[in-house]
Amino acid sequence: MPKTASSKDIQRNYRALFDEVVNTEEPLVIINNSKPEVVILSIKMYESLHESVEEHEQEMAKKAIENYNLEKTNGKLKKLSSLSSLA
């Protein structure tokens, strides 16, 4: 469970909370009106998450290209006359 802080906690003690996020590399969820509203991440964690997303997107693109090439090789591609042909 990630650590939480209220928006008032941030106003009163932001430097200590930011330092904790950086030092522990754990996210801090900011609660406003009893609901999670914002997550604070260290730049290291953000970059790691961003890299993971990019790697996943590249892998999905590779799979789509491989699937296209396989369908093309097997003659399974067809020319669509309109978007309604997809259904």
WOVEN-V703513 format. One record per pair of residues at least 12 apart in sequence whose C-alpha atoms are under 6 Angstrom apart, sorted by the first residue. I is the first residue (numbers start at 1). J is the second residue. D is the distance in Angstrom with one decimal. If there is no record, write none. Layout:
i: (I;I)
j: (J;J)
d: (D;D)
//
This chain:
i: (3;4;4;4;5;6;6;7;21;22;25;27;27;28)
j: (28;28;29;30;30;30;31;32;42;42;42;40;41;40)
d: (5.2;5.5;4.6;5.8;5.1;5.4;4.7;5.8;6.0;5.1;6.0;5.6;4.9;5.1)
//
